[in-house]
Amino acid sequence: MSPLFNSFIAGKKKIVFTNAWIIDFTCFGHVTFNVRQIKNLKPSSQKIISRANDNKSTIIGERNVSISNYLNLDIVVVPSLKYNLLSHSQITKTLLSIVIFLAQHLCF
C-alpha cells in the first residue's frame, strides 16, 4: 500500500483511508477535509478556496500543527474536499530542501 495514498479494492468497492495525505504540487497550502484530525480550530483569515476545477469551497478553520522539531504546518479545514493535501512548495520552503521520490517512499 502506498504511504501517500492508502486505498485498496475490496470486491467491487474502493476503500479509501481518510488518514492518508497526498503531496500536491499545485495546492496553496496544507488542507484536510476531516475536522476531527485538527483539534482546537481557530477562525481562518481566508474564508474560501478555489479548487482546480474552478469550484469554490469554504474554509471552516485553521490550526498550526507541529509535525517535528523542524516542521510546523498551517493546516486549513475544508470539509467539501475528499482528500488531505500537503503542499509540496510549503514543505520544501520550510525545510529549505528538495524532495526525492523513490518507489516506496520519499526523502526531503
C-alpha positions in Angstrom: 0.0 0.0 0.0 1.4 3.4 -0.9 2.3 5.7 2.0 0.9 8.7 0.1 -2.5 7.3 -0.8 -3.9 4.4 1.2 -6.6 2.6 -0.7 -7.5 -0.8 -1.9 -10.2 -2.6 -3.9 -12.5 -4.8 -1.8 -14.8 -6.7 -4.1 -16.2 -4.0 -6.4 -15.8 -1.2 -3.9 -12.8 1.0 -3.5 -11.9 1.7 0.2 -10.1 4.9 0.9 -8.5 5.5 4.3 -9.2 9.0 5.4 -5.9 9.5 7.3 -3.8 9.4 4.1 -2.1 12.6 3.0 -1.3 13.3 -0.7 1.6 15.6 -1.6 0.2 18.1 -4.0 2.3 20.2 -6.3 -0.4 22.7 -7.1 -2.3 23.4 -3.8 -1.9 26.7 -2.0 -1.3 25.1 1.4 -1.9 22.1 3.6 -5.6 21.1 3.6 -7.7 18.5 5.4 -11.3 17.7 4.9 -11.5 15.9 8.2 -12.3 18.3 11.1 -11.6 15.5 13.6 -7.9 15.4 12.6 -7.3 19.0 13.8 -8.1 19.9 17.4 -8.8 23.4 18.7 -9.5 25.1 15.3 -9.3 28.9 15.1 -11.1 31.0 12.5 -9.2 31.4 9.3 -8.5 34.8 7.7 -9.1 33.2 4.3 -12.8 32.0 4.0 -12.9 30.5 0.5 -10.5 28.5 -1.7 -10.7 28.0 -5.4 -10.3 24.4 -6.5 -8.6 23.1 -9.6 -12.0 22.7 -11.4 -12.8 26.4 -10.6 -15.3 25.5 -7.9 -15.2 27.4 -4.6 -15.0 25.7 -1.2 -15.5 27.1 2.3 -12.7 27.0 4.9 -14.1 26.4 8.3 -10.9 26.9 10.4 -7.2 26.5 10.6 -4.5 25.4 13.1 -0.7 25.2 13.3 0.3 21.6 13.9 3.9 20.6 14.9 5.0 17.5 13.0 8.6 17.5 14.3 11.2 19.9 15.7 11.7 21.2 12.2 8.3 21.2 10.6 5.2 23.1 11.7 2.3 23.0 9.3 -0.5 25.6 9.0 -3.4 23.4 8.0 -6.9 24.6 6.9 -10.0 22.5 7.1 -12.2 22.3 4.0 -15.0 19.7 4.6 -16.1 19.6 1.0 -12.8 18.1 -0.2 -12.3 14.3 -0.4 -8.6 14.1 0.4 -5.9 15.5 2.7 -3.4 17.6 0.8 0.2 18.6 1.7 1.7 21.5 -0.2 5.0 20.4 -1.8 6.1 24.0 -2.1 5.4 24.9 1.5 7.2 21.9 2.9 10.3 22.4 0.7 10.4 26.2 1.6 10.1 25.4 5.3 12.8 22.8 5.3 15.0 24.6 2.7 15.1 21.3 0.8 14.1 19.3 -2.2 12.0 16.1 -2.5 13.3 12.9 -3.9 10.6 10.4 -4.8 11.5 6.7 -4.6 9.5 3.6 -5.3 8.2 3.0 -1.7 8.8 6.4 0.0 10.1 9.9 -0.4 13.0 11.9 1.1 13.2 15.6 2.0 
